[in-house]
Amino acid sequence: MKIAVVGTGYVGLVSGTCFAETGNNVICVDIDKEKVDKLKSGILTIYEPQLDVYFERNIKQNRLSFTTNLQEAIEEAEVIFLALPTPPGEDGSADLSYVLGVAEQLGSMIKDYKVIVDKSTVPVGTADRVHKALAKNATCDFDVVSNPEFLREGYAVEDFLKPERVVIGTSSERAQKVMKRLYEPFVRQGNPIIMMDEKSAELTKYAANSFLATKISFMNEIANLCELVDADVDMVRMGMGSDSRIGKRFLFPGIGYGGSCFPKDVQALVKTANEYKYDFKILDTVLDVNDNQKKIIVEKIKKYYNNDLKGKTFAIWGLAFKPNTDDIREAPALSIIESLLEAGATVKAYDPEAMNNVKRLLGDKIEFAINQYDALTNADALVICTEWSVFRNPDFDKIKSELKEAVIFDGRNVFEMNRPEEKGFYYNSMGRQIIEKK
């Protein structure tokens, strides 16, 4: 099939590349000429494991191409995916200006039947709004489909090529046939393609992400309670996770969720509920808990240093909101760094992939290390903010020799308790006993 993908951000680039991998001819379009020039030259503009292999292969085999010309991109396409940004506004609602703006342009460009697909995460009713925007100028038949993505950053290629489910929202049988034909190669093992109406599909994405965010915030509350009653959150987590009704995933406590999806999707669902005069109490609390969770590790640090961080230096391991990505959107590490700086401390940070993004944001406000151990030199303590695998089995003797004092604040429970204890560290993690220095 011939496919156009409008937008070469995270979702657009992964989607376009993976569609090309199953033999489709895909052209991706973006208004950012610099980005398009890089992609044409074979340079990826995001970090995502495995993406480079499929990206390079499909460019070489002429199944994947890039342009800044929207008319050129959609001219022969049977399916046009809208993978455009929907950033949150000040009131938490999703900004649809990019999506609706492109839809209006497409209306005057399409000359034969097209399936227009909302791939961006959009609020309930967006398919109707996109249809109206297209209809202003369209002179041919078209259908608008809601096809939300369920990609985990760090595992996005695997998730796209082998999805647990594909959700397609459309009331058109013609569009259903087109979308089913497109997605059948991805579900050969029997995972479902679920057909539903457009509004249900739109709500499914928000409901899924908001539920996962709720699990995270619930577990963070349990971790906080564990510290007060002298229980071990790891034991609680294993006891809960063995129940098939609950499941093992998203039960790891930490310093809060971040990224491009959970924060804005929870806010957007709350905003939608408010528009219909429904008070979504659980999600209001999820947002509050998550904001507070980013502050807890800073409070732990302040307590240890008797509320005086002036002149202290902290080594930060991890800047991305999660491992295996360079995405720093809503990353808890950034909030923690800001609080440390406000308290008069200095910060030296290391992350395997996200440092360039943070440099563009913070400039010289903090120092950037060349590796994880370089970040420790003359620092008063280590603060772990992202659970990269490279941090899981470090040289504790080297950590101890580089730090001024053997102190670790672990916001992601990266280490088993006995490891820092054996080496004589003060070790303060989330929902577990504090290990005192020997």
Residue pairs with C-beta under 8 A, 6 or more apart in sequence:
1 24
1 25
1 78
1 79
1 181
1 182
2 24
2 25
2 76
2 77
2 78
2 79
3 16
3 19
3 24
3 25
3 26
3 27
3 77
3 78
3 79
3 80
3 81
3 182
4 26
4 27
4 28
4 29
4 73
4 74
4 77
4 79
4 80
4 81
5 12
5 15
5 16
5 19
5 26
5 27
5 28
5 29
5 80
5 81
5 83
5 119
6 12
6 28
6 29
6 30
6 70
6 73
6 74
6 80
6 81
6 82
6 83
6 84
6 102
7 28
7 29
7 30
7 82
7 83
7 84
7 85
7 98
7 120
8 16
8 28
8 29
8 30
8 32
8 35
8 36
8 39
8 45
8 66
8 83
9 46
9 83
9 84
9 85
10 46
10 48
10 151
10 153
10 156
10 260
10 327
11 83
11 119
11 120
11 149
11 151
12 28
12 30
12 81
12 83
12 84
12 119
13 28
13 39
13 44
13 45
13 46
13 51
13 55
14 48
14 51
14 151
14 156
14 157
14 160
15 81
15 83
15 119
15 149
15 160
16 26
16 28
16 64
16 81
16 83
17 26
17 51
17 54
17 55
17 58
17 64
17 157
18 54
18 157
18 160
18 161
19 26
19 182
20 26
20 54
20 58
20 63
20 64
21 54
21 57
21 58
21 161
22 185
22 186
23 63
23 185
24 63
24 182
25 63
26 58
26 63
26 64
26 65
27 64
27 65
27 66
27 67
27 72
27 73
27 77
28 39
28 64
28 65
28 66
28 67
28 73
29 36
29 66
29 67
29 68
29 69
29 70
29 72
29 73
29 74
30 36
30 66
30 68
31 68
32 68
33 68
35 45
36 66
36 67
36 68
38 44
38 45
39 45
39 66
40 65
40 66
42 55
42 56
42 59
44 51
44 52
44 55
46 326
46 327
47 325
47 326
47 353
48 153
48 154
48 156
48 157
48 324
48 325
49 154
49 155
49 157
49 324
50 157
50 158
51 156
51 157
54 157
55 64
58 64
59 65
67 73
70 102
70 105
70 106
70 109
71 109
74 80
74 106
74 109
74 110
74 114
75 109
77 114
78 114
78 115
78 178
79 114
79 115
79 117
79 178
79 179
79 182
80 106
80 114
80 115
80 116
80 117
81 117
81 119
81 147
82 99
82 102
82 103
82 116
82 117
82 118
82 119
82 120
82 130
83 119
83 120
84 98
84 99
84 102
84 120
85 95
85 98
85 120
86 94
86 95
86 96
86 98
86 99
86 120
86 121
86 122
86 264
87 94
87 95
87 264
88 94
88 95
88 263
88 264
88 267
88 268
89 95
91 271
92 264
92 267
92 268
92 270
92 271
93 123
93 267
93 268
93 271
93 272
94 121
94 122
94 123
94 264
94 268
94 271
96 122
96 123
96 126
96 129
99 118
99 120
99 122
99 126
99 130
100 129
100 130
100 133
103 116
103 130
103 133
103 134
104 133
104 134
104 136
104 137
106 114
106 116
106 134
106 138
107 133
107 134
107 135
107 136
107 137
107 138
108 137
108 138
110 134
110 138
110 140
110 142
111 139
111 140
112 140
113 140
113 141
113 142
113 174
114 140
114 142
114 143
115 142
115 143
115 145
115 175
115 178
115 179
116 130
116 134
116 142
116 143
116 144
116 145
117 144
117 145
117 146
117 147
117 179
118 126
118 127
118 130
118 144
118 145
118 146
118 147
118 148
118 202
119 147
119 148
119 149
121 148
121 149
121 205
121 206
121 209
121 261
121 264
121 265
121 268
122 146
122 202
123 202
123 206
123 268
123 271
123 272
124 199
124 202
124 203
124 206
124 272
125 199
125 202
126 146
126 202
127 144
127 145
127 146
127 169
127 198
127 199
127 202
128 198
130 144
131 144
134 142
134 144
143 170
143 172
143 174
143 175
144 170
144 198
145 168
145 169
145 170
145 172
145 175
145 179
145 198
146 167
146 168
146 169
146 170
146 198
146 199
146 201
146 202
147 166
147 167
147 168
147 169
147 179
147 201
148 167
148 201
148 202
148 204
148 205
149 160
149 205
150 159
150 163
150 164
150 165
150 167
150 205
150 208
151 159
151 160
152 159
153 259
153 260
153 322
153 324
153 325
153 327
154 322
154 323
154 324
154 325
155 324
160 186
161 186
162 186
162 189
162 191
163 186
163 187
163 191
164 191
165 191
165 192
165 193
165 194
166 183
166 186
166 187
166 191
166 192
166 193
166 194
167 194
167 196
167 201
167 204
167 205
168 176
168 179
168 180
168 183
168 193
168 194
168 195
168 196
168 201
169 195
169 196
169 197
169 198
169 199
169 200
169 201
169 202
169 204
170 176
170 179
170 195
170 197
170 198
171 197
171 198
176 195
179 193
180 193
183 193
184 193
187 193
196 204
205 265
206 265
206 268
206 269
206 272
207 269
209 261
209 262
209 265
209 266
210 262
210 265
210 266
210 269
210 283
210 286
212 250
212 262
213 257
213 262
213 265
213 266
213 286
213 290
214 282
214 283
214 286
215 250
215 251
216 250
216 254
216 256
216 257
216 262
216 290
217 257
217 285
217 286
217 289
217 290
217 293
219 233
219 237
219 250
219 251
219 252
219 253
220 253
220 254
220 256
220 289
220 290
220 293
220 430
221 289
222 233
222 236
222 253
222 431
223 233
223 253
223 430
223 431
224 296
224 431
225 231
226 232
226 233
226 236
226 431
226 432
227 431
227 432
230 433
231 431
232 431
232 432
232 433
233 253
233 413
233 430
233 431
233 432
234 413
234 431
234 432
236 431
237 251
237 252
237 253
240 246
240 251
241 247
241 248
241 249
241 251
242 248
252 412
252 413
253 413
253 430
253 431
254 293
254 332
254 387
254 411
254 412
254 413
254 430
255 293
255 294
255 296
255 297
255 332
255 333
255 336
255 385
255 411
255 412
255 430
256 290
256 291
256 293
256 294
256 332
257 263
257 290
257 321
257 330
257 332
258 321
258 322
258 329
258 330
258 331
258 332
259 321
259 322
259 325
259 327
259 329
259 330
259 331
260 327
260 329
260 330
262 330
263 290
263 329
263 330
264 330
266 283
266 286
266 287
267 287
269 280
269 283
270 280
270 283
270 284
270 287
273 279
273 280
273 283
274 280
293 332
294 332
294 335
294 336
295 335
295 339
296 430
297 336
297 383
297 409
297 411
297 430
298 336
298 339
298 340
298 343
300 409
300 428
301 309
301 314
301 340
301 381
301 383
301 409
302 309
302 343
304 381
304 407
304 409
304 426
304 428
305 312
305 380
309 340
309 343
309 344
309 345
310 343
310 344
310 345
311 344
311 345
312 344
312 345
312 346
312 380
312 381
313 345
313 346
313 347
313 348
313 378
313 379
313 380
314 340
314 345
314 346
314 347
314 348
314 379
314 380
314 381
314 382
314 383
315 348
315 349
315 350
315 369
315 375
315 376
315 379
315 381
315 382
315 383
315 403
316 333
316 336
316 337
316 347
316 348
316 349
316 350
316 366
316 375
316 383
316 385
317 349
317 350
317 351
317 372
317 375
317 382
317 383
317 384
317 385
317 386
317 388
317 391
318 333
318 350
318 351
318 384
318 385
318 386
318 387
318 388
318 391
318 412
319 328
319 331
319 333
319 334
319 349
319 351
319 354
319 355
319 357
319 358
319 385
319 386
320 326
320 327
320 328
320 331
320 333
320 351
320 353
320 354
320 386
321 327
321 328
321 329
321 330
321 331
321 332
321 333
321 386
322 386
322 387
323 386
323 387
323 388
323 389
324 353
324 388
325 353
325 354
326 353
326 354
326 356
326 357
327 354
327 357
328 334
328 354
328 357
328 358
328 361
331 354
331 385
331 386
332 385
332 411
333 349
333 385
333 386
334 358
334 361
334 362
336 383
336 385
336 411
337 347
337 349
337 362
337 366
340 347
341 347
341 365
341 366
346 366
346 367
347 365
347 366
347 367
348 366
348 367
348 368
348 369
348 375
348 377
348 379
349 355
349 358
349 366
349 367
349 368
349 369
349 375
350 368
350 369
350 370
350 371
350 372
350 374
350 375
351 358
351 386
351 388
352 388
352 390
355 368
358 366
358 368
359 368
369 375
372 390
372 391
372 394
373 395
373 398
373 399
373 402
375 382
376 382
376 398
376 399
376 402
376 403
377 402
378 402
378 404
379 402
379 403
379 404
380 403
380 404
380 405
380 407
381 403
381 405
381 407
381 408
381 409
382 399
382 403
382 407
382 408
382 409
383 408
383 409
383 411
384 391
384 408
384 409
384 410
384 411
384 412
384 414
385 411
385 412
386 412
387 412
387 413
387 414
391 414
392 414
392 415
396 419
396 420
396 423
396 425
397 423
399 406
399 408
399 425
400 406
400 423
400 424
400 425
405 426
406 423
406 424
406 425
406 426
406 437
407 425
407 426
407 437
408 415
408 420
408 425
408 426
408 427
408 428
409 428
409 429
410 427
410 428
410 429
410 430
411 429
411 430
412 430
413 429
413 430
413 431
413 432
415 427
415 429
417 427
417 429
417 432
417 433
417 435
420 427
420 435
421 427
421 435
424 437
424 438
425 435
425 437
426 434
426 435
426 436
426 437
427 434
427 435
428 434
428 435
